[in-house]
């Protein structure tokens, strides 16, 4: 009946095809066809609001990176694109109704996203997501930690591996025991101590109130890096140099991709359930 077809379409959004086939006695292939028709019907009638603050990120599903577009002002998903290529993003943005209303686009440092946004919606300010930038400071610290392993005994190596979470934690969040552990490692291994201090100081850049102050803090941070430690922070320095205007935009428009990141977690759960 029409009523059963409609019910199956609605239920198939939140249940597996096999469970619906078992319950209704309809073969699974028919359930799939009903679901596909129902989705096509929804796509004709439902329009997602074009966000004023857009988030662009990616997620790996079935061994391919997919582009996730979100509304980070209202915390809703906008679209999941089949890949993250520039042509795909350009095509999506070009056909987006009301794209002239987009004010800010938060993204990571993936050049095709930047080029697509500048080509189609040049009025939008691109803001590089804060968390993607500061994560690179943690990555540099991790590289320094791993470089020390060869000079350590197996017992020390296990200890440093176990205590790495203390080094990655913000200094202000350490409790007394963690502070003691951190002092032991950083004082016994000066390179690790310098890398930890550089990581903390880089986080401090994001406490600046203006782009100009942030740039001054970055320049002071850059000058403080020793020749020995500089190679470990090379990726971060290169990224900051290449994306400087878009990183500094954060200090005028403090929007982040935090919602899109949490959305990616939900997408992973739904993908896992879909199996």
N, C-alpha and C positions, 0 to 999 in steps of 0.2 A: 504494500500500500504506500501511498505518498507519505503518510504519516510515519511509517517505519523508515522509509528512505531518509526523511528529514532527521529523525532521531539518530539513525546510524551516522549521518554526517556530523551531527553535533557531538556525539559520543566519541567519534574517531579522533577528535582534536585532543582528547585527554586519556584515551584508552588504546590498547594494542588492537590491531586488526584481528589477531587470532582469538582474543577473548570475546570480541563482538561476534565473530563467526561461530564460536562455540555456543554463545548465548542465543543467537537468533536462528541458527541452522542455515544461514546464508554462507556460501563458499567465500573464502578469504579474498579471492580475486575480485568478486563482486563488491566486497567491502572496500577494497582499494579504489575501484572505479567510482563508487558513490562518494568516497572521501575526496577524490580528485575533482569531481564535478562540484562538490560542495565548496571546495577551496576556490575554484574558478568563479563561482557565484559570489563568494565573499569578496574576492578581489575586484569584482565589478561594482560592488556596493559600498565597500569600506575604504575611506581615505584617511591615511595618517596625517596628522597636522605637521606641516613643515616647521621644523624647530628654528627658533631664533638663536639658540645656543646648540650647536651640533657637535656631537662626538664621533670621531672615526677611529676605529681600532680593528684588530684582526684576531681571528681565532682559528685554530687548526681543527678541521673536521674531515674525517676520512682522508687523512694524509695530505690535505690541501689547505692553504691559508685562505680563509673567507673574510671579506670585509664586513664589519658590523657598524651600522650607522644608527646613532641614538639621539634622543632629545635629552640633553643633560640638564635642561632647565626644569622640565616636567617629569623626568625619570621614566621615559617610555622608549621602547624600541621603534625604529623607523623602518629599517630594511636590513636584510642579510643578503649580501651580494655573493655570487658564485666564486669570485676570486678578488684579489686586491690590486689588479693591474690598473694602470692609469686610464686606459681606454674604457674599462668597465665603470670606474668611478666617474669619469667624465660623462659617460652616457647616462648614468643614474642622475647626476646633478643637473644635466641639461634638461631632462624631462621632468624635473621636480617642480611642481606648481608652487609659486610664491617664493622661489629661491632668492629673489631680491630682498627678502625680509631677513635673511640669515645675517646675524651680526658677528658671531664668533664661531670658530671651528677649532676644537681641541683635538690634538692628534699626537702620535709619537713621531719619531724622526725618520719617516719613510718618505723618500722623495716623490714617488708617484702621487701620494695623497696631496702633498704641498702643491705640486704642479697642476693637478686636476682642479683644486680649489681656486688657485690663482687664475686659471684659464676660464672657469665658468662663473665663479662668484667672487670677482676681484674686490668687491666692497667689504667682504668678510675679513675680520682680523684673525690670523692664524696664531694659535697659542699652543706651544709645545707643552705637553702634559708634564707637570712638575715631577711626578713619580717616576717617569721614564728617565728623567735626567739624573735625579739623586740616586737612582738605582745603579747608575754607572759608577758612582763614587764607591758604593758597596762592592761592586764587581772588581774595582781596582784594588781595594783592600784585600779581597779574597785572593787575587793574583799574588800579592805580596806574601800573604800567609802561606799559600801553596809553594812559593819559591823557597821558603825556609825549611820545608820538610826534609830535604836531603841532608841538612846539617844536624838533624835531630835524631835522638835515639827512638826506637819503636814506641817506648812508653811516653816520651815527650810528644811524639807525633800524634798518638791517640789522644793525649790531653789537649793538644792544640785543636784537633778536630772536634773534640767534645765541647771546647770552650769557644768555638768560633761564633756562636750566637751572641756571646757577650760583646765581641768586637763589632758585630753588626748592629748592636743596639745603640740607641742614642745615649750619650753620656748622662744626660739629665734623668734618664729613666732607669739607671742602674741602681740596684740596692747595694747595701754595704758589702755583702759577700761577692757580688759580681764586680764591684769596683776593685776589690782586693785581687781578684783573678786577673782583671784587665791590667792593673798596675804591674803585676808580676810579669805578664807576657810583654808588655810594651817597654818596661825598663830593662828586661833581659835581652830584648831584641830591638835595638834602636830603629831599624827599618820599619818594623811593625808599628812601633810607637809613632813614627813620623806619618806613616800611612793612615793610622787611626786619627791623628790630629788633623790631617788634611781632609779626611772624610767628614769629620765634625765641622770643620770650618766651611766646607762646601755646603753642608746643610744650612749653615749660618747665612749664606748668601740669600736664601729664600726667606729670611726674616727682614730683608730690606723693605723699605716703604715705597721706593720709587725705582724706575729702571736705571736712573743715573747712579743711585746709591748701590744698587745690585752690581752694576758694572764696575764701580770702584772696589767693591768687596771682591769681585772675581779677579780683578787685576792684582790686588794685594795677595790673594790666594795663589795666583799663578806665580808671582815672584817668590813666594815662600817655598816652592817645590825644589828639592835638591836634585842635582844631576842624576844621582843614583836612583831616585824614586820616580823621576819623570816618565820613563818608559811605561811604567805600570798604569799611569794616568793618561797615557797618550790618546786612548779612544775618547775619553771624556773631554780632553782639551780640544781634540779635533771636532767633536760634535758641537761643543759650545761655540767654536769659531765659525763653523759652517752654518749653524742655526741661530746665531746670536740674536737677530732682531725678533725672531719668533719665540725664543726663550724669554727674552726681556719683556715681551708683550704680556706675560703672566703678571707682571708687577703693576700693570695698568688695568688688566682684565683678569682677575684671579679665578679663572674657570679651569677645572680639571676633568680628566676622563675617568674619575673614580667610579661613577655610575656605570660606564661602559664596561669597565673591568669586572664589576660585580655581575653585570648582565652576561658576560662571557661565562662566568661560573654557572649561571642558570642554564645557558645554552648547552654547556657540557653535560649537565645533569639530564636535560631533555634528550640529548643525543644518546646518552647511555641507556636511558629508559626505552628509547626507540628500538634498541637492539632486541 
